[in-house]
């Protein structure tokens, strides 16, 4: 299918006609048809009516597997309605990040002889946020008409390289209403006047506009201004135009024509195109520095992009997507979002047992935070509770506006303007984010639109972070509770132990160590590593420790065999590496058995210090062998007086792209050089050595023993 063709059914009805009729019948701003590729699970925008094709570039290709209303409509084969931007931010935050505009959307599947794709309809924000039964019927009947056209198409369909621009069919205007009188009127104006179609092309301009733009009328007609005028060839100008098309509200901004001429540009959109006025900015001399971007009062939403440009929104969304913990989210909001919107303060609260608990803040006196912390959700002191309950954001441009709604609120903090953003995820009230200003701040439509979208993204990030922190704290607490609080005192045996959680972003693991006193001159040293980094690993670690304790004192091979049988009875799908050493201080001997664990290091002090990995015949991992009668060979080694024994988990020696044998050798060299240090200092030195070698992605457990 080429770009200038159209799909027609067997009875001659074209997709263009049905799509244009759909826009008029439903009262929508625009409509588009997405077709599902036959070669890949991707939806391609094929035709669009009521919007310029160039503004649809970010959404021309949508994977069916993505989380969004369009993909959901196709996957689930049902109509998806999003009546408000707040709903989009709450239900589909990633889609809201790419659509920071106030309008309603409907997504209807096109399912006939095959699953064709979906019809998308866009309405302005001034319509009610819910669908009536009649409106739903119009949408579904329009989708059925389009599906029928696709089913009856005489030729196989192909995906075009670019979406087709479908004209909005209207009755022809009365020629008496056009002509020379209108042209004369525009030519007499002292300001530049231009008319654009919905594709951004100039369809008319007066001589004043050509003069101010610095181009001839002929060179400008039929082209977008950002292509014909070099000093308008910047993304910001096209972005202003895109916002006017989507919002259907006037947009005003100031542009520089190099080297020093400033112009005021005003865009007035409707559903047929855009009228523009351009005039010299006479409020500042040419040599004056570029002015701050301030809105021109048009009685509507001026500065319709400003800080809310889509690339900035995507940048902030990308930053939020990389956050893991609650602290990450708070720092991201404070360091990136607060300055991006010129705010001086921020408070993030989480809903907890009917109250708003402040979990992060910037720019507030601690005494103020203490007064605001723990307010009930039904409080009237601030708008936070009402905003969270309703799911609708609130903006207050100055203290007077706040005082009218909440008389007590202005005195609580001394701030002058506020934006209250509900953090809601799938009807779950997560909390509230408040941005505040030290001076009155007129929130433009752009600011409001982008902040609402960001509120949805912050909610998703915060919900994820709260769950992560809760899970992490639970697992960490469980693991710490299962590790020994203190190690027993054994005569003639000095001990030091360390446990170091994995690097940032990794869950809790199952590394463990233990020292069991068997008698005055005997002890058992144990170290192990449960597969995985989660609560299950930590819980299994406790069970393994219990099983080892229950059989400690038996031969090392028997201890591991019995522990393996316990794991088999538990039917766990996790594996455990373990090293069990029976220490006989009277005989100065070690009896060792291992289950897939790195060998211990033994440093002998005389005649010259020498550190080696104890050679031992390994046994299978605990829990990996389907046979409960697994064999764990026992190795015996001498323990000279003053010897140092180091037990460790693989987090201490595993390095990407490095053979583990080389890493163990390097650790032995370090232990040999520093083995005379006090044990606590030596333990810290070994951890520091591991940190210098690589970025840790695993937990570390370390147990050092020195005989006297």
C-alpha positions as CSV (number, residue, x, y, z in Angstrom):
1,X,0.0,0.0,0.0
2,X,1.6,3.3,-1.0
3,X,1.3,6.5,0.9
4,X,-1.2,8.1,-1.5
5,X,-3.6,5.2,-1.8
6,X,-6.5,4.2,0.4
7,X,-8.1,1.0,1.5
8,X,-11.6,0.4,0.1
9,X,-14.1,-2.4,0.7
10,X,-15.8,-4.3,-2.0
11,X,-18.7,-1.9,-2.2
12,X,-16.4,1.1,-2.7
13,X,-16.5,2.6,0.9
14,X,-13.0,3.8,1.7
15,X,-11.1,3.8,5.0
16,X,-10.7,7.6,4.5
17,X,-14.5,8.1,4.4
18,X,-15.2,5.9,7.5
19,X,-12.4,7.5,9.5
20,X,-13.4,11.1,8.6
21,X,-17.1,10.2,9.3
22,X,-16.0,8.7,12.7
23,X,-14.4,12.0,13.8
24,X,-17.5,14.0,12.9
25,X,-20.0,11.4,14.3
26,X,-18.2,11.0,17.7
27,X,-17.2,14.7,18.0
28,X,-13.6,13.6,18.5
29,X,-10.6,15.8,17.9
30,X,-8.9,13.1,15.8
31,X,-8.8,9.5,14.9
32,X,-6.2,7.0,13.8
33,X,-6.0,3.4,12.7
34,X,-3.2,1.1,13.9
35,X,-2.6,-2.1,11.9
36,X,-0.9,-5.2,13.3
37,X,2.0,-6.3,11.2
38,X,1.8,-9.8,9.8
39,X,5.6,-10.4,10.4
40,X,6.0,-9.1,14.0
41,X,3.8,-8.4,17.0
42,X,3.9,-4.6,16.4
43,X,1.2,-2.1,15.7
44,X,1.9,0.5,13.1
45,X,-0.1,3.8,12.7
46,X,-1.4,3.6,9.2
47,X,-3.9,6.5,8.9
48,X,-4.6,9.6,10.9
49,X,-7.4,12.1,10.6
50,X,-7.6,15.4,12.4
51,X,-4.0,15.7,13.5
52,X,-0.9,16.4,11.5
53,X,1.1,13.3,10.6
54,X,4.3,14.8,11.8
55,X,3.2,15.1,15.4
56,X,2.5,11.3,15.6
57,X,6.2,10.3,15.2
58,X,6.7,9.2,18.8
59,X,3.7,6.8,18.6
60,X,3.9,5.3,15.1
61,X,5.2,2.0,16.2
62,X,3.9,0.2,19.4
63,X,4.8,-3.3,20.4
64,X,1.8,-5.4,21.4
65,X,3.7,-6.7,24.4
66,X,4.1,-3.2,25.9
67,X,2.0,-2.0,28.9
68,X,-0.4,0.6,27.5
69,X,-4.0,1.2,26.5
70,X,-3.5,0.6,22.8
71,X,-1.7,-2.8,23.4
72,X,-4.2,-3.8,26.0
73,X,-7.1,-3.1,23.6
74,X,-5.6,-5.4,21.0
75,X,-4.4,-8.1,23.4
76,X,-7.6,-8.3,25.5
77,X,-9.9,-7.5,22.5
78,X,-12.0,-4.9,24.4
79,X,-12.6,-1.2,24.3
80,X,-10.2,0.8,26.6
81,X,-11.3,4.3,27.7
82,X,-9.0,6.8,29.4
83,X,-11.1,9.9,30.3
84,X,-8.5,12.1,32.0
85,X,-4.8,12.6,32.0
86,X,-4.9,11.7,35.7
87,X,-6.3,8.3,34.8
88,X,-3.6,7.8,32.1
89,X,-0.9,8.7,34.6
90,X,-2.4,6.3,37.2
91,X,-3.1,3.3,34.9
92,X,-0.5,3.7,32.2
93,X,2.4,5.9,33.4
94,X,4.7,5.1,30.6
95,X,2.1,6.1,28.0
96,X,1.4,9.3,30.0
97,X,5.1,10.1,29.8
98,X,4.9,10.3,26.0
99,X,1.5,12.0,26.0
100,X,1.7,15.0,28.5
101,X,-1.5,16.5,27.2
102,X,-5.0,17.0,28.7
103,X,-7.4,14.9,26.6
104,X,-9.5,11.8,26.6
105,X,-8.8,8.7,24.5
106,X,-10.6,5.6,23.3
107,X,-8.9,2.4,21.9
108,X,-11.2,0.0,20.1
109,X,-9.9,-3.3,18.7
110,X,-10.4,-4.0,15.0
111,X,-11.2,-7.8,15.0
112,X,-12.8,-9.3,12.0
113,X,-11.6,-12.2,9.8
114,X,-8.3,-11.6,11.6
115,X,-7.0,-9.4,14.3
116,X,-6.3,-6.2,12.3
117,X,-5.3,-3.7,15.0
118,X,-7.1,-0.9,16.7
119,X,-9.0,2.4,16.2
120,X,-7.8,5.3,18.4
121,X,-10.0,8.4,19.1
122,X,-8.9,11.6,20.8
123,X,-11.1,14.2,22.4
124,X,-10.3,17.5,24.0
125,X,-10.2,17.8,27.8
126,X,-13.4,19.7,28.0
127,X,-15.6,16.6,27.6
128,X,-16.9,14.6,30.6
129,X,-14.4,12.0,31.8
130,X,-16.8,9.0,31.4
131,X,-18.4,7.5,28.3
132,X,-22.2,7.4,27.9
133,X,-23.8,4.2,26.5
134,X,-24.6,6.1,23.3
135,X,-21.0,7.3,22.9
136,X,-19.7,3.8,23.5
137,X,-22.1,2.5,20.8
138,X,-20.8,5.1,18.3
139,X,-17.2,4.1,19.0
140,X,-17.8,0.4,18.6
141,X,-20.0,0.8,15.5
142,X,-17.2,3.0,13.9
143,X,-14.7,0.2,14.8
144,X,-17.0,-2.3,13.1
145,X,-17.3,-0.2,9.9
146,X,-13.5,0.0,9.7
147,X,-13.1,-3.7,10.4
148,X,-15.6,-4.4,7.6
149,X,-13.6,-2.2,5.2
150,X,-10.4,-4.1,6.1
151,X,-12.1,-7.5,5.8
152,X,-13.4,-6.7,2.3
153,X,-10.3,-5.1,1.0
154,X,-9.7,-6.6,-2.5
155,X,-5.9,-6.6,-2.2
156,X,-3.6,-7.8,0.6
157,X,-2.7,-5.0,3.0
158,X,0.9,-3.8,3.6
159,X,2.2,-1.4,6.2
160,X,3.1,2.1,4.8
161,X,6.4,3.7,5.5
162,X,4.5,6.8,6.8
163,X,1.0,7.1,8.2
164,X,-1.6,8.5,5.7
165,X,-3.0,11.9,6.4
166,X,-6.7,11.5,5.9
167,X,-8.5,14.8,5.2
168,X,-11.5,15.7,7.4
169,X,-14.3,15.9,4.9
170,X,-16.5,19.0,5.4
171,X,-19.1,20.8,3.3
172,X,-17.4,23.2,0.9
173,X,-17.5,26.8,2.2
174,X,-19.7,29.4,0.5
175,X,-17.4,31.3,-1.9
176,X,-19.1,34.5,-1.0
177,X,-17.5,34.2,2.5
178,X,-14.0,34.2,1.0
179,X,-12.1,36.2,-1.6
180,X,-10.5,39.6,-1.9
181,X,-12.2,41.2,1.0
182,X,-10.5,38.8,3.5
183,X,-7.2,39.1,1.7
184,X,-7.4,42.9,1.8
185,X,-8.2,42.8,5.5
186,X,-5.1,40.7,6.3
187,X,-2.8,42.8,4.1
188,X,-3.8,45.9,6.0
189,X,-2.8,44.4,9.4
190,X,0.6,45.7,10.8
191,X,1.4,42.3,12.2
192,X,2.3,39.1,10.4
193,X,-0.7,36.8,9.8
194,X,-0.3,33.1,8.8
195,X,-2.6,30.1,8.4
196,X,-1.4,26.5,8.7
197,X,-3.1,23.3,7.9
198,X,-3.0,20.4,10.3
199,X,0.2,19.1,8.7
200,X,2.0,22.3,9.7
201,X,2.1,23.7,6.1
202,X,1.6,27.4,5.5
203,X,-1.6,27.9,3.4
204,X,-1.7,31.7,3.6
205,X,0.4,34.6,4.8
206,X,0.3,38.3,4.4
207,X,3.2,40.5,3.3
208,X,4.0,41.6,6.8
209,X,4.6,37.9,7.8
210,X,6.9,37.3,4.9
211,X,8.8,40.4,5.7
212,X,9.2,39.5,9.4
213,X,10.2,36.0,8.6
214,X,12.7,37.2,6.0
215,X,11.5,35.1,3.1
216,X,9.3,35.5,0.1
217,X,5.6,34.5,0.0
218,X,6.2,31.9,-2.7
219,X,9.1,30.3,-0.8
220,X,6.9,29.9,2.3
221,X,3.6,28.7,0.9
222,X,3.1,25.0,1.2
223,X,6.0,24.4,3.6
224,X,6.2,24.1,7.4
225,X,8.0,27.3,8.7
226,X,10.7,25.3,10.6
227,X,11.8,23.9,7.2
228,X,11.6,27.2,5.2
229,X,13.0,29.6,7.8
230,X,16.5,28.8,9.1
231,X,16.1,30.6,12.4
232,X,12.9,28.6,13.1
233,X,14.7,25.3,12.5
234,X,14.8,24.2,16.1
235,X,12.8,21.5,17.9
236,X,11.2,24.0,20.2
237,X,9.2,25.7,17.4
238,X,7.8,22.4,16.2
239,X,7.1,21.4,19.8
240,X,5.0,24.6,20.3
241,X,3.0,23.8,17.2
242,X,2.5,20.2,18.3
243,X,1.2,21.3,21.7
244,X,-1.2,23.8,20.1
245,X,-2.5,21.0,17.9
246,X,-3.0,18.6,20.8
247,X,-4.4,21.0,23.3
248,X,-6.5,23.1,20.9
249,X,-5.6,26.1,23.2
250,X,-3.7,29.2,22.3
251,X,0.1,29.1,22.7
252,X,2.4,32.1,22.9
253,X,6.1,32.3,23.0
254,X,9.0,34.6,22.2
255,X,11.5,33.7,19.4
256,X,14.9,35.3,18.4
257,X,15.7,36.1,14.8
258,X,19.5,36.5,14.8
259,X,21.3,38.5,15.6
260,X,19.1,40.6,17.9
261,X,15.5,40.8,16.9
262,X,12.8,39.3,19.1
263,X,9.3,38.4,18.0
264,X,6.2,37.5,19.8
265,X,4.5,34.5,18.2
266,X,0.9,33.5,19.0
267,X,-0.8,30.3,17.8
268,X,-4.6,29.9,17.7
269,X,-5.7,26.4,16.8
270,X,-9.0,24.7,16.0
271,X,-9.9,21.5,14.3
272,X,-9.2,22.7,10.8
273,X,-5.8,24.2,11.3
274,X,-3.9,27.0,13.1
275,X,-3.9,30.8,12.7
276,X,-0.7,32.5,13.8
277,X,0.2,36.1,14.5
278,X,3.9,37.3,14.6
279,X,4.9,40.8,15.7
280,X,8.1,42.5,16.9
281,X,8.6,42.4,20.7
282,X,8.8,46.2,21.5
283,X,9.1,45.7,25.3
284,X,12.9,45.4,25.2
285,X,15.7,46.9,23.1
286,X,17.4,44.7,20.6
287,X,20.7,44.6,22.6
288,X,19.0,43.4,25.7
289,X,19.8,39.9,26.8
290,X,17.3,37.1,26.0
291,X,14.3,37.4,28.3
292,X,13.2,34.7,30.6
293,X,10.4,32.6,29.1
294,X,7.2,34.1,30.5
295,X,3.7,33.5,29.3
296,X,1.7,36.0,27.3
297,X,-1.8,36.4,28.7
298,X,-4.1,34.9,26.1
299,X,-6.8,34.0,28.6
300,X,-5.8,30.4,28.2
301,X,-2.8,28.3,28.4
302,X,0.2,30.3,27.2
303,X,3.6,28.8,27.4
304,X,2.2,25.4,26.5
305,X,5.5,23.6,26.4
306,X,8.2,25.4,28.4
307,X,9.5,23.1,31.0
308,X,7.1,20.5,29.9
309,X,8.7,19.6,26.6
310,X,8.4,16.0,25.9
311,X,12.1,15.3,25.8
312,X,12.4,16.6,29.3
313,X,9.6,14.5,30.5
314,X,11.1,11.4,28.9
315,X,14.5,12.3,30.5
316,X,12.9,12.5,34.0
317,X,10.9,9.3,33.3
318,X,14.0,7.5,32.4
319,X,15.6,8.6,35.6
320,X,12.7,7.4,37.7
321,X,12.7,4.0,35.9
322,X,16.3,3.4,37.2
323,X,15.4,4.0,40.9
324,X,15.3,1.0,43.2
325,X,14.8,2.1,46.8
326,X,12.6,4.8,48.4
327,X,15.7,6.9,49.0
328,X,16.5,6.7,45.2
329,X,13.1,7.9,44.3
330,X,13.2,10.8,46.9
331,X,16.7,11.8,45.7
332,X,15.6,11.7,42.1
333,X,12.5,13.9,42.7
334,X,14.5,16.3,44.8
335,X,17.6,16.6,42.6
336,X,15.9,16.5,39.1
337,X,12.2,17.2,39.2
338,X,12.1,19.9,41.9
339,X,14.7,22.2,40.1
340,X,13.2,21.3,36.7
341,X,10.0,23.1,37.8
342,X,11.6,25.9,39.7
343,X,10.3,24.6,43.1
344,X,12.1,25.2,46.3
345,X,10.5,22.6,48.5
346,X,9.3,19.0,48.3
347,X,7.5,16.6,50.6
348,X,6.7,13.0,49.8
349,X,4.3,11.2,52.1
350,X,3.2,7.5,52.1
351,X,-0.2,6.4,53.1
352,X,0.1,4.2,56.3
353,X,-2.7,3.0,58.5
354,X,-5.0,6.0,57.6
355,X,-2.2,8.6,58.0
356,X,0.3,10.4,55.8
357,X,3.8,9.6,56.9
358,X,6.5,11.8,55.5
359,X,9.2,9.6,54.0
360,X,11.2,12.4,52.3
361,X,11.5,16.1,52.1
362,X,13.7,19.0,50.9
363,X,13.6,22.7,51.6
364,X,11.5,22.5,54.8
365,X,12.4,23.2,58.4
366,X,12.5,20.0,60.4
367,X,10.0,21.5,62.9
368,X,7.5,22.1,60.0
369,X,8.0,18.5,58.8
370,X,7.3,17.3,62.4
371,X,4.0,19.2,62.4
372,X,3.0,17.8,59.0
373,X,4.1,14.2,59.7
374,X,1.3,11.7,60.5
375,X,-1.7,13.8,59.5
376,X,-4.8,11.7,59.0
377,X,-6.0,11.1,55.5
378,X,-9.2,13.0,56.1
379,X,-7.4,16.2,57.4
380,X,-8.6,19.6,56.2
381,X,-5.3,21.2,57.3
382,X,-3.7,20.6,53.9
383,X,-5.1,19.3,50.5
384,X,-2.9,16.2,50.6
385,X,-5.5,13.9,52.0
386,X,-8.3,15.1,49.7
387,X,-5.9,14.8,46.7
388,X,-5.0,11.3,47.6
389,X,-8.6,10.2,48.2
390,X,-9.9,11.7,45.0
391,X,-6.8,10.9,42.8
392,X,-7.1,14.4,41.3
393,X,-4.1,16.7,41.6
394,X,-4.4,20.2,43.0
395,X,-2.5,23.4,42.1
396,X,-2.4,26.6,44.2
397,X,-0.7,29.6,42.5
398,X,-0.6,31.7,45.7
399,X,-1.4,31.8,49.4
400,X,-4.8,33.5,48.8
401,X,-5.9,30.6,46.5
402,X,-4.8,28.1,49.1
403,X,-6.4,30.0,51.9
404,X,-9.8,29.9,50.2
405,X,-9.7,26.1,50.1
406,X,-7.7,25.3,53.2
407,X,-7.5,28.3,55.6
408,X,-4.9,26.7,57.9
409,X,-2.5,25.5,55.2
410,X,-0.6,28.7,54.4
411,X,0.5,29.2,58.0
412,X,1.9,25.6,58.2
413,X,5.0,26.1,56.1
414,X,5.3,29.7,54.9
415,X,5.4,28.6,51.3
416,X,3.7,30.7,48.6
417,X,2.5,28.2,45.9
418,X,1.9,24.4,45.8
419,X,1.4,21.5,43.5
420,X,-0.2,18.4,45.2
421,X,0.2,15.2,43.1
422,X,-1.6,12.0,44.2
423,X,0.6,8.9,44.0
424,X,-2.0,6.3,42.9
425,X,-1.3,2.9,41.2
426,X,-4.2,0.8,40.0
427,X,-6.6,2.3,42.5
428,X,-4.0,1.7,45.3
429,X,-3.3,4.9,47.3
430,X,0.5,5.0,47.6
431,X,1.0,8.6,48.9
432,X,1.3,12.2,47.9
433,X,4.1,14.3,46.4
434,X,4.0,18.1,47.1
435,X,6.1,20.6,45.3
436,X,6.2,24.0,46.9
437,X,7.5,27.5,46.0
438,X,8.8,30.4,48.0
439,X,7.0,32.8,45.7
440,X,3.7,32.8,43.9
441,X,3.9,30.5,40.8
442,X,1.3,30.6,38.0
443,X,1.1,26.9,36.9
444,X,0.7,26.9,33.1
445,X,-1.2,24.2,31.3
446,X,2.1,22.7,30.3
447,X,3.3,22.6,33.9
448,X,0.1,20.9,35.0
449,X,0.1,18.4,32.2
450,X,3.7,17.3,32.7
451,X,3.4,17.2,36.5
452,X,0.3,15.0,36.3
453,X,2.2,12.6,34.0
454,X,5.2,12.7,36.3
455,X,2.9,12.0,39.3
456,X,1.9,8.7,37.7
457,X,5.6,7.8,37.1
458,X,6.6,8.8,40.6
459,X,3.7,6.7,42.0
460,X,4.9,3.7,40.0
461,X,8.5,4.2,41.1
462,X,7.5,4.8,44.7
463,X,5.2,1.8,44.9
464,X,8.0,-0.4,43.5
465,X,10.5,1.1,45.9
466,X,8.3,0.7,48.9
467,X,7.8,-3.0,48.1
468,X,11.5,-3.4,47.4
469,X,12.5,-1.8,50.7
470,X,9.9,-3.8,52.7
471,X,11.1,-7.0,51.1
472,X,14.7,-6.1,51.6
473,X,14.2,-5.1,55.2
474,X,12.3,-8.3,55.9
475,X,15.0,-10.5,54.3
476,X,17.8,-8.6,55.9
477,X,16.2,-8.8,59.3
478,X,15.6,-12.5,58.8
479,X,19.1,-13.1,57.7
480,X,20.6,-11.1,60.6
481,X,18.4,-12.9,63.0
482,X,19.6,-16.2,61.7
483,X,23.3,-15.4,61.8
484,X,25.0,-15.9,65.1
485,X,24.9,-12.8,67.3
486,X,28.1,-13.8,69.1
487,X,30.6,-16.5,68.5
488,X,31.5,-18.9,71.4
489,X,34.8,-18.4,73.4
490,X,37.1,-21.3,72.8
491,X,40.4,-21.5,74.7
492,X,43.5,-21.1,72.5
493,X,41.4,-20.1,69.5
494,X,41.0,-16.4,68.3
495,X,38.1,-15.7,66.0
496,X,36.9,-12.9,63.8
497,X,33.9,-12.9,61.4
498,X,32.4,-10.6,58.8
499,X,29.2,-10.5,56.8
500,X,28.9,-8.0,54.0
501,X,25.6,-7.7,51.9
502,X,25.8,-7.5,48.2
503,X,26.2,-4.2,46.3
504,X,23.3,-1.8,45.8
505,X,20.3,-3.2,44.0
506,X,20.9,-6.8,45.0
507,X,18.5,-8.6,47.4
508,X,19.6,-10.4,50.5
509,X,21.3,-13.8,50.0
510,X,21.9,-16.9,52.0
511,X,25.6,-16.7,53.0
512,X,26.2,-17.9,56.6
513,X,29.0,-18.8,59.0
514,X,29.1,-20.4,62.4
515,X,31.4,-21.6,65.1
516,X,30.2,-24.4,67.3
517,X,32.0,-25.3,70.6
518,X,32.2,-29.1,70.9
519,X,34.5,-29.3,74.0
520,X,37.4,-27.4,75.6
521,X,39.8,-28.3,72.8
522,X,37.4,-29.1,69.9
523,X,35.2,-27.0,67.8
524,X,33.3,-27.0,64.4
525,X,33.7,-24.2,61.9
526,X,31.0,-23.9,59.2
527,X,30.5,-21.6,56.3
528,X,28.0,-21.9,53.4
529,X,26.2,-20.1,50.6
530,X,22.6,-20.7,49.7
531,X,21.8,-20.2,46.0
532,X,19.8,-17.0,45.3
533,X,19.3,-13.5,46.8
534,X,15.9,-13.5,48.3
535,X,13.8,-14.3,51.4
536,X,13.7,-18.0,50.5
537,X,17.5,-18.1,50.4
538,X,17.7,-16.5,53.8
539,X,15.1,-18.8,55.3
540,X,16.8,-21.9,53.9
541,X,20.1,-20.7,55.3
542,X,18.6,-20.8,58.8
543,X,17.4,-24.4,58.2
544,X,20.8,-25.5,57.0
545,X,22.4,-24.0,60.1
546,X,19.9,-25.8,62.3
547,X,20.6,-29.1,60.6
548,X,24.4,-28.6,61.0
549,X,24.0,-27.8,64.7
550,X,21.9,-30.9,65.2
551,X,24.6,-33.2,63.9
552,X,27.8,-31.2,64.9
553,X,30.4,-33.4,66.5
554,X,29.9,-36.3,64.1
555,X,32.4,-36.9,61.3
556,X,32.4,-34.0,58.8
557,X,31.2,-36.2,56.0
558,X,28.3,-37.5,58.0
559,X,27.3,-33.9,59.1
560,X,27.0,-32.9,55.4
561,X,25.3,-36.1,54.4
562,X,22.6,-35.7,57.1
563,X,22.2,-32.0,56.2
564,X,21.7,-33.0,52.5
565,X,19.0,-35.5,53.6
566,X,17.2,-32.6,55.4
567,X,17.3,-30.5,52.3
568,X,15.9,-33.4,50.3
569,X,13.0,-33.8,52.7
570,X,12.3,-30.0,52.4
571,X,12.1,-30.5,48.6
572,X,13.6,-27.1,48.0
573,X,14.8,-26.1,44.5
574,X,17.7,-24.2,45.9
575,X,21.3,-25.5,46.2
576,X,23.7,-24.9,49.0
577,X,27.5,-24.9,49.1
578,X,29.0,-25.7,52.5
579,X,32.3,-26.3,54.2
580,X,32.4,-28.1,57.6
581,X,35.7,-28.3,59.6
582,X,36.2,-30.2,62.8
583,X,39.1,-28.5,64.7
584,X,41.1,-30.5,67.2
585,X,43.3,-28.1,69.1
586,X,44.9,-30.8,71.3
587,X,45.9,-32.9,68.4
588,X,46.5,-29.8,66.1
589,X,44.6,-31.4,63.3
590,X,41.7,-30.4,61.0
591,X,39.1,-32.8,59.5
592,X,37.3,-31.2,56.6
593,X,34.4,-32.0,54.2
594,X,33.1,-29.8,51.5
595,X,29.9,-29.6,49.4
596,X,30.9,-27.7,46.3
597,X,32.5,-24.8,48.4
598,X,35.8,-23.0,47.8
599,X,38.6,-24.5,49.8
600,X,39.8,-22.8,53.0
601,X,43.1,-21.0,53.2
602,X,45.7,-22.1,55.8
603,X,48.6,-19.9,56.7
604,X,51.5,-21.6,58.6
605,X,53.7,-19.2,60.5
606,X,57.0,-21.2,60.6
607,X,59.7,-21.5,59.5
608,X,58.5,-18.8,57.0
609,X,54.9,-17.7,56.6
610,X,53.2,-19.7,53.8
611,X,49.6,-19.6,52.8
612,X,48.0,-22.4,50.7
613,X,44.5,-23.5,49.7
614,X,43.9,-26.8,51.6
615,X,43.6,-29.6,49.0
616,X,40.4,-31.6,49.6
617,X,38.3,-33.9,47.6
618,X,35.0,-32.0,47.0
619,X,31.5,-33.5,47.5
620,X,28.3,-32.5,45.6
621,X,26.3,-29.4,46.5
622,X,23.7,-29.9,49.2
623,X,20.3,-30.4,47.7
624,X,21.5,-31.0,44.1
625,X,21.8,-34.7,44.3
626,X,18.6,-36.7,43.8
627,X,20.2,-39.5,45.7
628,X,19.9,-39.0,49.5
629,X,23.0,-41.1,50.1
630,X,25.5,-38.5,48.7
631,X,29.1,-39.1,49.7
632,X,31.2,-36.3,51.2
633,X,34.9,-37.4,51.5
634,X,36.8,-36.2,54.6
635,X,40.3,-34.6,54.3
636,X,42.7,-34.4,57.2
637,X,45.3,-31.6,57.5
638,X,47.8,-30.5,60.2
639,X,47.2,-27.3,62.2
640,X,50.6,-26.0,63.4
641,X,50.7,-23.7,66.4
642,X,49.9,-20.1,65.4
643,X,48.3,-21.2,62.1
644,X,45.6,-19.0,60.6
645,X,42.6,-20.5,58.9
646,X,40.3,-18.5,56.5
647,X,36.9,-19.7,55.5
648,X,35.0,-17.5,53.0
649,X,32.2,-17.6,50.5
650,X,32.6,-17.1,46.7
651,X,31.6,-13.4,46.9
652,X,35.1,-12.7,48.2
653,X,36.9,-14.3,45.2
654,X,34.6,-14.3,42.2
655,X,35.6,-11.6,39.7
656,X,34.1,-11.2,36.2
657,X,36.3,-12.5,33.4
658,X,38.8,-14.0,35.9
659,X,39.4,-17.6,36.7
660,X,38.4,-18.3,40.3
661,X,41.6,-20.2,40.9
662,X,43.6,-17.0,40.1
663,X,41.4,-15.0,42.5
664,X,41.9,-17.6,45.3
665,X,45.7,-17.4,44.7
666,X,45.6,-13.6,44.9
667,X,43.6,-13.8,48.2
668,X,46.2,-16.3,49.6
669,X,49.0,-13.9,48.7
670,X,47.2,-11.0,50.4
671,X,46.6,-13.2,53.5
672,X,50.2,-14.3,53.5
673,X,51.5,-10.7,53.5
674,X,49.1,-9.4,56.1
675,X,48.5,-12.5,58.3
676,X,50.3,-11.1,61.3
677,X,47.7,-8.3,61.7
678,X,45.1,-8.6,64.6
679,X,42.3,-10.7,63.3
680,X,39.7,-7.8,63.2
681,X,42.1,-5.7,61.2
682,X,43.0,-8.6,58.9
683,X,39.2,-9.3,58.3
684,X,38.7,-5.6,57.2
685,X,41.8,-5.8,55.1
686,X,40.5,-8.9,53.2
687,X,37.2,-7.2,52.5
688,X,39.0,-4.1,51.3
689,X,41.1,-6.3,49.0
690,X,37.9,-7.9,47.5
691,X,36.4,-4.4,47.0
692,X,39.4,-3.2,45.1
693,X,39.4,-6.2,42.7
694,X,35.8,-5.9,41.4
695,X,32.3,-4.5,41.9
696,X,30.5,-6.9,44.2
697,X,27.3,-8.5,43.1
698,X,27.2,-11.2,45.8
699,X,27.2,-11.4,49.5
700,X,30.5,-12.1,51.4
701,X,30.8,-14.2,54.5
702,X,34.3,-14.5,56.2
703,X,35.4,-16.5,59.2
704,X,39.0,-16.2,60.5
705,X,40.4,-18.6,63.1
706,X,43.9,-18.5,64.6
707,X,45.2,-21.2,66.9
708,X,47.6,-20.3,69.8
